[in-house]
Amino acid sequence: MNFDLTQDQQMIRDVVRDFVRNEIAPRAKEIDRSGQFPLDIIKKLAQMDLMGLPFPEEYGGAGADYVSYCLALEEITRACASTGLTYEAHISLGCMPIHLFGTREQKEKFLTPLCRGECMGAFGLTEPNAGSDAGGTRTTAVLEGDEWVINGSKCFITNASYARFVTITAVTDRAKGKGGISAIIVPTGAPGFTIRAGYEKMGLHGSNTAELFFDNVRVPAENLLGQLNQGFKQFLTVLDGGRVAIGAMGVGIAQACLDAALAYAKERVQFGQSISKFQAIAFKLADMATSIELARNMYLKAAWLKDQGRPYTREAAMAKLFGSEMATRAALEAIQIHGGYGYMREFPVERYLRDAKLLEIGEGTSEIQRLVIARSLGC
């Protein structure tokens, strides 16, 4: 077993870490306060060839592996979870379906501009009545001549306001249930396609979250992504990769919590010594460090399995489950170590808690992850 990163992986992580330290970290507090989408940061990430990091060079990507992408994502999220989620949704949900299931023509037309950072990637799966039960999709697509006619709506869609096109799921054969769902690429400028952003969220304020509405939206028949009626299987595959990435985000937030709590504990003096000297605080920090290391090893293992072309569904669920719940625990402990100051927006730990909670919900709730793991055990 070799736990060393390759030279390329180390280089990507270190380059991203330097960029994050200089460009993202100083602005994270303001991004959260204002809720302004960090479009200029995204453009700089594109200039660094990071917006297509794990995709082939022939389509504008950097040709790196999934481990490298997850390492970069951890570093970005460590400074600003809003930017991290924007990046994660672009790669894992926006680009990945086209990379995995698109034809060569579709990749040249849609994946290339995504990898170059010319637009943001978005994936329309969740609906008002289809969350964890994604098989309950009600948006429909009917083939009329050489066009799909789409009607329905989506909710909680990341990056959609900054996308040129969105890959969505729609029912193409109602009689087949889950087996009658397909994936279709829909240009955002198509008549009848409305995108509305206006959610007031607990955290991740700098991440764009929107509703999608389809009123007799017509798109060419060739915009079908992958095989007809195979959309349910396709998005399960896409979500496996996304769950590994969410695990990496959890580690990023938790590492930021540990960084802040440790620094504060060493500086805060009570009863004549820094509070880091008290066992009650020191043990909290030790537990946080241990959990972070375990979660990091888990997401790296899952990403490595994906890179090797081996099954990783259970490992992806484990990485997301443990990483996301661990991030929330780490944020709570960091606030507790800060005491009253942790409750104030002057310190970043309250933001870490607000941002961390979504990781237990998005791309499959903790309950769904436990279901996936339990089924893999034969339950």
Secondary structure as GFF3:
##gff-version 3
##sequence-region A 1 379
A	DSSP	alpha_helix	7	19	.	.	.	ID=ss1
A	DSSP	pi_helix	20	24	.	.	.	ID=ss2
A	DSSP	three_ten_helix	25	27	.	.	.	ID=ss3
A	DSSP	alpha_helix	28	34	.	.	.	ID=ss4
A	DSSP	alpha_helix	39	47	.	.	.	ID=ss5
A	DSSP	three_ten_helix	57	59	.	.	.	ID=ss6
A	DSSP	alpha_helix	66	79	.	.	.	ID=ss7
A	DSSP	alpha_helix	81	88	.	.	.	ID=ss8
A	DSSP	pi_helix	89	95	.	.	.	ID=ss9
A	DSSP	alpha_helix	96	101	.	.	.	ID=ss10
A	DSSP	alpha_helix	104	106	.	.	.	ID=ss11
A	DSSP	pi_helix	107	111	.	.	.	ID=ss12
A	DSSP	alpha_helix	112	115	.	.	.	ID=ss13
A	DSSP	beta_strand	123	124	.	.	.	ID=ss14
A	DSSP	three_ten_helix	134	136	.	.	.	ID=ss15
A	DSSP	beta_strand	140	144	.	.	.	ID=ss16
A	DSSP	beta_strand	147	158	.	.	.	ID=ss17
A	DSSP	three_ten_helix	160	162	.	.	.	ID=ss18
A	DSSP	beta_strand	165	171	.	.	.	ID=ss19
A	DSSP	three_ten_helix	174	180	.	.	.	ID=ss20
A	DSSP	beta_strand	181	187	.	.	.	ID=ss21
A	DSSP	beta_strand	193	196	.	.	.	ID=ss22
A	DSSP	beta_strand	209	220	.	.	.	ID=ss23
A	DSSP	three_ten_helix	221	223	.	.	.	ID=ss24
A	DSSP	beta_strand	224	225	.	.	.	ID=ss25
A	DSSP	alpha_helix	231	267	.	.	.	ID=ss26
A	DSSP	beta_strand	269	270	.	.	.	ID=ss27
A	DSSP	beta_strand	273	274	.	.	.	ID=ss28
A	DSSP	three_ten_helix	275	277	.	.	.	ID=ss29
A	DSSP	alpha_helix	279	307	.	.	.	ID=ss30
A	DSSP	alpha_helix	313	338	.	.	.	ID=ss31
A	DSSP	three_ten_helix	339	343	.	.	.	ID=ss32
A	DSSP	alpha_helix	349	356	.	.	.	ID=ss33
A	DSSP	three_ten_helix	357	360	.	.	.	ID=ss34
A	DSSP	alpha_helix	366	376	.	.	.	ID=ss35
###
